[in-house]
């Protein structure tokens, strides 16, 4: 299976003012496209050719850094576009809301922990909610890593590479993270992944 770039599931200008058309044009059309192109070149002739994306990400971790970086980033961005939506944020579906309260004490604390993980990730990387041992945890990973290679199932990830926020927020990463959590997250998609992860 080779990698391919999906269309964005909304218009490029539909996440303003929280994420601009210009950011999405660069982030989706240039950065994600590069992971797809480079990933396909590195996959060709490797032992992972023909495997599923998850198998490639897990299998290449620690074994083939070039392939892992691009396959990991392809996986992360495939989901990232769906973790965003116009008029996002707002109400969290009940089952997911209860799970966040159960795991963090409150929804506010869950959001705070996700923002703290993203703020304290030194350099490029991601902040996550993932399901591990029946609980939702907030973690951070460097570069293209994600919870799949650390024993968890990712249900929400926020890209903290500078390419995701520098055009709109310059160096103000915490403001981008706050906007992500309050105004951009597609909680319905997070709830869908949570339901699948807790089966
Ligand atoms: Fe990115």
Boltz pocket constraint, residues with backbone or C-beta under 6 A from the ligand:
constraints:
  - pocket:
      binder: B
      contacts: [[A, 27], [A, 31], [A, 77], [A, 159], [A, 161], [A, 163], [A, 164]]
      max_distance: 6.0
